[in-house]
Amino acid sequence: MKRLLALLLTAFLIVLVACTDDIEETVNKTNEDIKQEAKSESKLNKKIDINETLEFEQFDINFKNAKAYEEKDVLLLDIHFDWRNKGLGDGGTLFVATELDVVQNDSELSDINDHWNPEGDRGLQNDVFMNTAAGSSQPVKLTYELVDKESDIKLTFTPTTETEDSQTITISLE
């Protein structure tokens, strides 16, 4: 009888330990799921100081900052910089001076305000087509739709003079 009782007690303990391990594994998975869900639901809102200058023959780009944020479930990036007209003469525009490619995860990003479109709005809100006197600087704010919240963004400026190379800066979201 003692042997049977010991055998039943041993079997009961084995089942209890197995159930406890299953419960602990389920709790751990649930906690991981909750953390992952919270991370994916957290809104993107990050200001990034750039403080870098790209110098070209006819113009300079002096970066101020960028802001990555989420608006109506859309990931956006505002880029703030000044461009200085060094050699385009009075009335030069950023559009005439350079091309700009903005890439994240091998995807070219879209300027949501369509500022680089020569057939688009050329009003006072369009910094790319704003006439800038020789020697003067002009602030520029561009907004792009991001692919994701983590990947770096590369901005490549290619002068239209065809006599100098492109220059790239990288904005890190991490």
N, C-alpha and C positions, 0 to 999 in steps of 0.2 A: 504494500500500500504506500509506503514511504517512497518507494522507487517510482511508482506511478505518479504520485503527487510531485515529486522532483522533476519527472519528465514533463508533466503538464506545465509546471512553473517555468521550466526552461523554454518550452515551446512558446508560452505566453510572452516571455521576455524577448525572444527572437522576433516575434510578430510585432511587439511594441517598438523595438529598436528600428525595425524596417519601416514601420509607419511613421515614426519620428523623422527618419531620414527623408522619406517622401514629403512630409509636411514641410521640413526645413528647405528642401529643394524647391518646392512650390512657392514658398514665401520668398526665397532668394530670386526666383524668376519673376515673380510679381513685382518685387522691389526694383529689379532691373528694368522691367517694362514701364513702371511708373517714372523712373528717372529718365529713360529714353523719351517717353511721351512728353515729359515736362521740358526736356531740352528742345524737342522739336516744336513745342508750342511757345517757347520763349520768343518774344519779339526781338528782332534785330534793331539795335539802336547804339551805334558806335561812332564816335568822332575820332578821326585819324589825322594827326599832325604830320604833314609831309615835309615842309620846309626844305625844298630842293629846287635848284634852278637848272634849267637846260639852256645852254647858250648856242645859238646858231648865228650865221653870218648876218641875216637880215632881221632877226627877231630873237627875243628871249622869252622863256616861259618860267615864271616864278611861282611855284606851287605854294599854296597856303595850307589847305586842309581838304579833307574829304569827310563825308558823313554817309555811313551805311545805315539804312533803316528800312522798316517795313511799313507800308501804307496800304490798307485794304487788301491784305494778303499778297501784296506785290513787293518783292525785294528791290530796293532802289539804292543808287549811289549818286550823291551830289559831289561834284569835283569843283573846287574853287582855286583859281589861279589868276595871275595877271600876265598879260602878254605885252611885251614892249616892242614897238615898231622901231627897229634900228636902221633899216635900209630900204624900206618900201616907198618912201616919199609920203607926202601928206595924203590922207584918205586911204591908206593901206588897211586891209582887213586881215583878220586871222585866217579866213577862208582862202585868201590869195597866198598867204605865207606858207601854209602847211596843210597836210592831211593828218587826221588823227584816227588811229585804230585803237579801240578799247576791247580787250579780249579777256574772257574768263573761261577756264576749262576748255580751251580750243574753240570756244564759241564767240563770235563777234557780237558785242552787246549793242543794243539799240538805244540811240539818243531819244528819249521819250518825247522831247519837245521838238524833234526834227530840225535842230539848229544847223546841221551840216548839209541840209538839202538846199541846193541853189534855187530850186523852184518853190521852196517853202516860204514861211513868214520871214520877212526881212525887216520887221518892225523894231522898235526900241528894245523889245524884250530879247531879241536875238543878238547875243554878244559876239557871235562868230562873224557876222556881217557888219558889225559896228565900225564905222570909219574912225581911224586913229591917226592923229597927226604924227609926223616923223619925230622920233625922240620921246614920244609920249607912251604911257602905259594905259591899259584898259582892263578892268576886272572882267572875268569870265566865270560863269556858273553853268555847268552842264550836268544833266541828270540822265543816268543810264539804268536800265532794268537789269538786275543781276540774275545769274543762273542759280546760285546757291549762296548760303551764308558763310561758307568756310574758305573757298578757294581764292587765291590771289587774283588780282586784276592787273593786267599789263596795259599801260598806255604808251603807244608808240607814235611819236611825232615824226613825220617825213616831210622835210622841206620841199617846196615845189621848185626850187632852183636846180635840182638834179646835180648840184656840184658838191653836196655834202651828204653824209650818211644820216640815217634815222637815229633817234635816241629814244630809249625806253626807260620808264620808271615802273616800279611794281608797288602796288598798294596791297598790304596784307590785312586780311580781315580777322586773323587769329589774334 
